[in-house]
Amino acid sequence: ALTPDGRRAVTPLLCYGNPETLAYYKERILLDIAGQRPSGIINKAKKTITVSQWDCGVSCACEHCRRLFREDFGATGSGSPIIWGYFTKELAKWAKRELPDWKIAILPYINTCDVPPGLLLVKEGNVEAQLCTMPGLALLKNPQTKAAEEALIRNWAACTGNKVMNWHYSCWPSEFT
């Protein structure tokens, strides 16, 4: 990923908008399945490819990502849900074609929790969302917070056509739990 001034980010965050990242994922997945080089992202027994961003917000200012940013998304990350959505869609289409009995487990969290506008993964049928949400159980007593959390789960279920796992960080924020 690139910072707004064109330098590589300090974290090992990948650029999910760059076609080379998708090509690298595909290569590493096939090498791992063939037993040639572990990728750390597949489970052969469950035939699952897990795709998760580095534990930070998705933010990249490269030419591929910058065109996807939408300032109207505000604090949830401008273009990051869209960037993540395009990446997931392309990986899912490839996996359906090349690895039809495998599934993709994605972990939308931090600033990629929202379902990107227009993203639909039902046709691929191989994507499972494992949301990582953080309102904290104490905050779920708030009707707006509870409704937003429920809508997020339902939106991902509608987007993927599959059940959604919610990795709920119940101890956050610590001052309320």
N, C-alpha and C positions, 0 to 999 in steps of 0.2 A: 504494500500500500504506500501511496505517496502523500506527503503533507501538502498543504496549500502552496508552500513555496517550492515544491518539486523534489524535496528530499525524501529518502526512505523513512518510513515511520520507525520510531524507536522500538516498538513492539514487533513481534514476528507476525503481524497481521498480513494475511494475503490480500491481494486485490481480486475480489470476486467478480469484478466487471471485465477483467482482462481475459480474452480467449485463451491465453497461454496457461492461466491458472486451471481452467477447465481441462485443457489438454493434459496438464501435469497430473491432475486428479485421475483421469482415465488411465493414463500410463501406470501410475502407482497402484491403482486398484487391480489392473490386469496382472501386473508383476506379483502382487501379493497373492492373488488367487492361484497363480501358477507356482507359488512357493519360492519365487526367486528373490523377493525383497519385501520384508514386512513394511506395511504402510502405517499401521496403528489405527486404521479407520475401518477395517472390515472384521466381521465375525463370520468365519466360514461355516460354522455349525448352524448359525441362524440365518445365513445368507443375507446379511445386512451390511450396508455401507453407511457409516455414521459420518455426517458432515456437521461440524460445529466450528464456529468462528473462534478465534483466540478470545480469552476472557476480557474483552474490552469492546467498546462500541465500534461498529463497522464504519470506517471513515476513510475515504480515499479520494484524492483530488486528481487522479490521472485522467487522461482524455476519455477513457471508456466509462468511468464512473461519473465524472463531472456532468456529462450530458444527461444523466439519469436523476440528478438531484432536483428535488422539488422543495423550495423554501416553505411552501404552505404546509409541509409535514411538521414543521416546528421541532419541538424537543425530541420527538421520536426518531429523528435522524435524517431529515430531508430525504435523500434518495436511497438510504441504506436498505429499507425493506424492499425497494424495487431492485436494487443491485442483487441482494440475496435471492429474491424471487426469480430473476432471470437465470442466475447461476443454477438454482435448484431445478428449474424447469428443464434447462438444457441437459443437466446431469440425469434427470429422471427419464427424459426421452431417450438418451443414449443407453441407459441401463435397461429400459424396457426392450430395446432392440437387441443389445449385445448380451445382456444378462437377465433374461425375462423372468426367472424365478427368484430374483434378488429384490430387496426393497431398500429404499433410502430412508434413513432416520435423520431428520434435521432437527437442530436445536435452536429455534428462534428465541433469542433473548436479548437483553439490554435494549439496543435501539433497532432490533430486527423483529420484535414481537408481533407487530402489526402485519396482517395479511396485505401484501402489496396490492394496490388497486388493479383489478383485471386479472390477477393471477388465479389460474384454475389448474389443478393437478389431478383432477378426477380421471381424465382421459388416460393419463399415464398409470394411475391406480397403484403405484408402487412407493408413494411417499407417505411417511408417517411423521407428524409433527410432535415433538417432545418439547412443549413450551417450558420456558424457565421464567416464572413470574415472581414478583417481589413485593406485592402490596402488604404482605404480612397478615397473618390470621386476625390480629387485632383490628386491622383496618378493614377487613371484610364485613364488619358490622355496619360500616358506612354503606348506605344503599347504592350510591354512585360507584364506589369502588367495587362492590360486589357485582353490579350490573356490567361494569367494564370488563372484569375478569371473566364472567360468564360469556359475554359477547366474544371475547378473544378466543375462547375455547370453541365456541360454536362456529366462528368464522373459519378457523383452521380445519375443523371437521368438514365444513362445507367445501372448502378449497381442495382438500385432499381426498375427500370421500371416505376417510378412515377415522377411526377413533383417535383421540388426542391424549397423550400423556402430559400431565402437568407437573413439572418439577417445581413445586411450590416452596419457596424459601420462607418457611413459616417463622423463622427467627429474625426476620428483617422487616422493618427497621428495629433495631434492638431497643430503642427508647420507647417503643410502643408494645413490645412483646415480652 
